[in-house]
Amino acid sequence: MKYESLVHAIGHTPLVAVNFGTPPRIYAKLEYLNPAGSIKDRSAAYMIAEAERTGKLRPGGTIIEASSGNQGIATAMIGAIKGYNVIITVSEKVSQEKQDTLAAYGARVVACKPTEKLDDPVGYYATAVRIHKETPNSFMIAQYFNPDNPRAHYYGLGPEVWNQTDGQLTHFFGAVGSCGTVSGAGKYLKERSSDVVVVGVDAENSYLHTKGNPKPYKLEGLGVDFDSPHLEKAPIDTFIGVSDEHAIAMLKTLARKHGFLVGGSSGAVAYAAYEYSKNLSSDDMIVMIFGDSGRAYLTKHYF
Ligand SMILES: Cc1ncc(COP(=O)(O)O)c(C=O)c1O
């Protein structure tokens, strides 16, 4: 493959078989092979392109985003390519590697106190909104509310997964954070076949999974911390909550027994898919999304 821009090299990621020793065929979609290292390259590229097309983002402008790291990293890469200033607010719990990566792409990083709810005024989301209001000629991506986030996956990830499996997949497992991935790709897959089961993998302690009584959790990249508008009318059949311990144990197995060095959301997705697959048959086919690489978490000592 040859591309004229790094932005065009986003997507087209491989689908690789994983043998968990359970009946169905199981494949991992290696989203960590995107140019800035995560599934978020897709949503950032799409949301920025739409903002340019509709005039919300203008030359010389500043892109602002609240991110658990990966959306910010993707935004910082695209900002570097297209010549925008980038300011990213993150929770302090975001790994040092991710914060350093943002800075390496030239973004300004604002680290905020970790909060359990997205609307907490000291948290990274409210801080990004404040900076956006104070910064002239700025555009806030707002992945949690921007309908172009699920659209990116409706037009990108969903068709790729469908075509790579020749329409044979029966179950789709993706982590839920902003919920763009499962709602967008899930919508596409359900339109192709209403029999496809879409599973959203959440943090066990999240706002959504605890029905509004969240507790702290270590994992980054997943966990629904508010009433997500992307879930309204989203075709998600079931949510599975995974604990930090189960996801981290699975991360080690994936690295040591299967050679996938992936991050916490992928560990949670793989744990949920593995447990679920015990009750499926050899006629079933699972696709799991591996959203980012374990290299971004080495200082967290998960491995
Ligand atoms: C590694 C990783 N996986 C999964 C997700 C969740 O995807 P979404 O925000 O589309 O729900 C994220 C979100 O930040 C992520 O960084």
The ligand as an SDF file (V2000), in Angstrom:
LIG
                    3D

 16 16  0  0  0  0  0  0  0  0999 V2000
   -7.6870    1.9400   23.5550 C   0  0  0  0  0  0  0  0  0  0  0  0
   -9.1140    2.3080   23.5000 C   0  0  0  0  0  0  0  0  0  0  0  0
  -10.0040    1.3550   23.2910 N   0  0  0  0  0  0  0  0  0  0  0  0
  -11.3250    1.6330   23.2600 C   0  0  0  0  0  0  0  0  0  0  0  0
  -11.8030    2.9040   23.4610 C   0  0  0  0  0  0  0  0  0  0  0  0
  -13.2840    3.1520   23.4950 C   0  0  0  0  0  0  0  0  0  0  0  0
  -13.7520    3.5800   22.2710 O   0  0  0  0  0  0  0  0  0  0  0  0
  -14.9690    4.5860   22.1720 P   0  0  0  0  0  0  0  0  0  0  0  0
  -14.5320    5.8760   22.7700 O   0  0  0  0  0  0  0  0  0  0  0  0
  -15.2520    4.6800   20.7140 O   0  0  0  0  0  0  0  0  0  0  0  0
  -16.1210    3.9950   22.9350 O   0  0  0  0  0  0  0  0  0  0  0  0
  -10.8960    3.9260   23.6700 C   0  0  0  0  0  0  0  0  0  0  0  0
  -11.3510    5.2670   23.9130 C   0  0  0  0  0  0  0  0  0  0  0  0
  -10.5980    6.1520   24.2810 O   0  0  0  0  0  0  0  0  0  0  0  0
   -9.5190    3.6300   23.6910 C   0  0  0  0  0  0  0  0  0  0  0  0
   -8.6050    4.5890   23.8960 O   0  0  0  0  0  0  0  0  0  0  0  0
  1  2  1  0
  2  3  1  0
  2 15  2  0
  3  4  2  0
  4  5  1  0
  5  6  1  0
  5 12  2  0
  6  7  1  0
  7  8  1  0
  8  9  2  0
  8 10  1  0
  8 11  1  0
 12 13  1  0
 12 15  1  0
 13 14  2  0
 15 16  1  0
M  END
$$$$
